[in-house]
Amino acid sequence: MSGHARMDSPYSAPRTPSEGGVGDLNQRQAQILEAVRTNGAAAVSELAAQFDVTTQTIRRDLKVLEERGLLVKGFGGAFAAPGVARYTYSERHSTEIEIKRELVEALRPLLFNGATLFVGLGTTFHALHHVIADFPGVLIASPNLEVIYNCALHTDATVYVYGGYVRNKDTSILTLAGGVRQKFKFDLAIIGASAIDRDGAVLEFDPMEVELTREVLAQSRKVVLVAHEGKFDRKAPHLVTQVSDVDVLVTNGDPARHFDDAETLASVQLVQV
């Protein structure tokens, strides 16, 4: 894990502490929070070296931040708090718009009339209704409010909302795994990712999102991972699955160059736009 808030990103600059309502933190605590929010996680040892203080001091700072619900302490480090979007909705919605439309359009050959679909979180799927409209009898289950709204309003699909709470300043519904949701057997689970590591790990920042997605993958006949090239070589703290375990990867560019093991994509159907 890295405690340095220097991750290259196509998004706008991270929010400042005052924007998150935490202006009464001391300077070091505010910078620690920013590091965790930027990278999704930070190690105690690296934070101690960065601020030239003891690990005990960092742990006390993390305790203060955790008590305020601003992050989650873990063994040897800290993670972004569950339910907090890594980037705001407006930041993500305005990024790579044309590429996202092309990625969604590339899903068309995988769809069929009467399919039961899970559609995951992320702004990539907000234009999916343009494709879904051409497939009668589709049932969509999703925690993505934008997908739910657009498909309900602009298609004849049956739309099921995964109930829960709405993530602050976002369009995602976050729910607990388990028996609180109606069970589906999905023909296709269409998911995104916050990051894809060089070892093929598909990663997310929010642990609650991970629980939901893992549950869905176990109920799906085919798993489709949709990720634009900017998601590769990034890091996030929570493992969802491995690229080698998905059935289809829809992306732009050449994903092979982003993996250390040439066999990562050996069993994966690759769709490039």
C-alpha positions in Angstrom: 0.0 0.0 0.0 1.2 3.5 -0.7 0.6 6.4 1.7 1.6 9.0 -0.9 -1.3 11.1 -2.4 0.3 11.2 -5.9 -1.7 8.8 -7.9 -1.9 9.9 -11.6 -5.5 10.3 -12.5 -7.6 11.6 -15.3 -10.0 13.0 -12.8 -10.1 16.4 -11.2 -8.1 17.0 -8.0 -9.2 15.2 -4.8 -11.5 17.1 -2.5 -9.9 19.1 0.3 -10.6 18.2 3.9 -12.8 21.3 4.4 -15.0 20.0 1.6 -15.6 16.8 3.5 -16.6 18.7 6.7 -13.4 17.9 8.5 -11.9 21.3 8.8 -11.1 20.8 12.5 -8.5 18.1 11.9 -4.9 19.0 12.4 -2.8 19.4 9.3 -1.2 15.9 9.5 -4.6 14.2 10.1 -6.0 16.0 7.1 -3.1 15.0 4.9 -3.4 11.4 6.1 -7.1 11.4 5.2 -6.3 12.8 1.8 -3.7 10.1 1.2 -6.1 7.4 2.1 -8.9 8.9 -0.1 -6.6 9.3 -3.0 -5.1 5.8 -3.0 -7.9 4.0 -1.3 -5.5 2.7 1.4 -2.3 3.7 3.2 0.2 1.8 5.3 1.1 2.9 8.9 4.8 2.5 8.2 4.7 4.6 5.0 2.7 7.3 6.7 5.1 7.4 9.6 8.0 7.8 7.2 6.2 10.4 5.1 5.4 12.6 8.1 8.6 11.8 10.1 6.7 10.7 13.2 6.4 7.4 15.1 4.0 4.6 14.0 2.2 5.1 17.4 1.5 8.7 16.4 0.0 7.6 13.1 -2.1 5.0 14.8 -3.5 7.6 17.2 -4.3 9.8 14.1 -6.0 6.9 12.4 -8.0 6.2 15.5 -9.3 9.8 15.5 -10.2 9.6 11.8 -11.9 6.2 12.3 -14.0 7.5 15.2 -15.3 10.2 13.0 -16.3 7.7 10.3 -13.8 9.1 7.8 -11.8 5.9 7.2 -11.5 2.3 8.4 -8.4 1.0 10.3 -7.0 -2.3 9.2 -4.0 -4.4 10.2 -1.0 -2.1 9.5 -2.9 0.5 7.7 -6.2 2.2 6.9 -8.8 2.1 4.1 -11.3 4.6 2.7 -14.5 4.4 4.6 -17.3 2.2 3.2 -20.0 4.1 1.5 -17.7 7.0 0.4 -17.3 7.3 -3.3 -13.6 7.5 -4.3 -14.4 10.1 -7.0 -17.6 12.1 -7.0 -20.4 11.2 -9.4 -19.8 14.4 -11.5 -16.1 13.7 -11.8 -16.6 10.2 -13.0 -19.6 10.9 -15.2 -17.6 13.5 -17.3 -14.6 11.3 -17.8 -13.9 9.3 -21.0 -17.6 9.7 -22.1 -17.1 8.6 -25.7 -14.9 5.6 -24.8 -17.6 4.5 -22.3 -20.3 4.7 -25.0 -18.1 2.5 -27.2 -17.6 0.0 -24.5 -21.3 -0.3 -23.8 -22.1 -0.6 -27.5 -19.6 -3.5 -27.6 -21.9 -5.4 -25.3 -24.5 -5.7 -28.0 -23.4 -9.1 -29.4 -23.4 -10.6 -25.9 -27.1 -9.7 -25.2 -30.2 -11.6 -26.3 -34.0 -11.3 -26.0 -35.3 -12.4 -22.6 -31.9 -12.3 -20.8 -31.6 -11.8 -17.1 -28.8 -9.3 -16.4 -27.0 -7.9 -13.5 -25.5 -4.4 -14.2 -22.9 -3.2 -11.7 -21.9 0.2 -10.4 -20.0 2.8 -12.3 -20.8 5.6 -14.8 -19.6 3.4 -17.7 -23.1 1.8 -17.8 -25.2 4.9 -17.8 -25.8 4.7 -21.5 -26.6 1.0 -21.5 -30.3 1.7 -22.1 -29.5 2.6 -25.7 -28.5 -1.0 -26.3 -31.0 -2.7 -24.0 -33.9 -1.0 -25.9 -33.2 -3.4 -28.8 -33.7 -6.6 -26.8 -37.3 -7.4 -25.7 -38.0 -9.2 -22.5 -34.8 -8.4 -20.7 -34.8 -8.3 -16.9 -32.2 -6.0 -15.3 -31.2 -6.1 -11.6 -28.9 -3.3 -10.5 -27.8 -1.1 -7.7 -26.9 1.6 -10.2 -29.5 4.4 -9.9 -28.7 5.9 -13.3 -29.1 2.5 -15.0 -32.3 1.8 -13.2 -33.8 5.2 -14.1 -32.7 5.1 -17.8 -33.8 1.5 -18.4 -37.1 2.0 -16.7 -37.9 5.2 -18.6 -36.4 4.4 -22.0 -36.8 0.6 -22.5 -39.4 -2.1 -22.0 -37.1 -4.0 -19.7 -38.2 -5.3 -16.3 -36.1 -3.4 -13.8 -35.3 -4.7 -10.3 -33.6 -2.3 -7.8 -31.1 -3.9 -5.3 -32.4 -2.1 -2.2 -30.1 -0.4 0.3 -28.8 3.0 1.0 -27.6 5.6 -1.5 -23.9 6.4 -1.3 -23.4 10.0 -0.4 -23.0 12.3 -3.5 -23.3 9.4 -5.8 -25.8 7.3 -7.7 -25.0 3.9 -6.2 -27.2 1.9 -3.9 -25.1 -0.1 -1.3 -26.5 -3.2 0.3 -25.5 -6.0 2.6 -24.8 -9.4 1.2 -27.0 -12.3 2.3 -30.6 -13.2 2.2 -32.1 -9.7 2.1 -32.3 -9.7 -1.7 -34.3 -11.7 -4.1 -32.1 -14.4 -5.7 -31.6 -14.4 -9.4 -29.7 -16.7 -11.8 -28.2 -14.2 -14.1 -27.4 -15.0 -17.7 -24.9 -12.2 -17.7 -23.2 -10.2 -14.9 -21.9 -7.0 -16.3 -19.4 -5.5 -13.9 -16.8 -2.7 -13.8 -13.7 -2.1 -11.7 -12.0 0.7 -9.8 -8.6 -0.8 -10.6 -7.0 -3.8 -12.3 -3.5 -4.7 -11.0 -0.7 -6.3 -13.0 -1.3 -9.6 -11.4 -4.9 -9.6 -12.8 -6.6 -8.7 -9.6 -9.9 -6.8 -10.1 -10.1 -4.3 -7.3 -12.6 -1.9 -5.7 -12.3 0.8 -3.0 -15.6 0.1 -1.2 -15.8 -3.2 0.7 -19.6 -3.2 0.6 -19.5 -3.0 -3.2 -17.1 -6.0 -3.1 -19.6 -8.1 -1.1 -22.4 -7.4 -3.5 -20.4 -8.2 -6.6 -19.0 -11.4 -5.2 -22.5 -12.6 -4.4 -23.7 -11.8 -7.9 -20.7 -13.6 -9.6 -21.6 -16.8 -7.9 -25.1 -16.5 -9.3 -24.1 -15.8 -12.9 -23.6 -18.0 -16.0 -21.3 -15.6 -17.7 -19.3 -12.7 -16.2 -18.4 -9.7 -18.4 -15.9 -7.2 -17.1 -16.0 -3.7 -18.7 -13.0 -1.5 -18.1 -11.4 1.3 -20.1 -7.7 1.4 -20.4 -7.2 3.9 -17.6 -8.3 1.3 -15.0 -5.2 -0.9 -15.6 -2.1 -0.6 -13.5 -4.1 1.1 -10.7 -4.4 -0.1 -7.2 -7.3 -0.3 -4.7 -7.5 -2.2 -1.4 -10.3 -4.7 -1.9 -10.2 -7.8 -4.2 -13.3 -8.7 -6.2 -12.1 -11.4 -8.5 -9.3 -12.2 -11.0 -9.4 -11.3 -14.7 -8.6 -14.9 -15.4 -11.9 -15.9 -13.8 -14.2 -13.6 -15.9 -15.5 -14.9 -19.2 -15.3 -11.7 -21.3 -13.2 -8.6 -21.0 -14.5 -5.5 -22.9 -11.9 -2.7 -23.1 -10.0 -0.3 -25.3 -6.3 -0.5 -26.1 -4.2 -3.6 -25.6 -4.8 -5.1 -22.1 -2.1 -7.8 -22.5 0.7 -5.3 -21.9 -0.8 -4.5 -18.5 -0.3 -8.0 -17.0 3.0 -9.6 -15.8 1.7 -13.1 -16.7 1.0 -13.7 -20.3 -1.5 -16.4 -19.4 -3.8 -14.0 -17.5 -6.0 -13.6 -20.6 -5.6 -17.1 -21.9 -9.1 -18.2 -21.1 -10.8 -14.8 -21.4 -12.8 -13.7 -24.5 -11.4 -10.3 -25.4 -13.5 -7.6 -26.9 -11.6 -4.5 -27.9 -13.1 -1.2 -29.1 
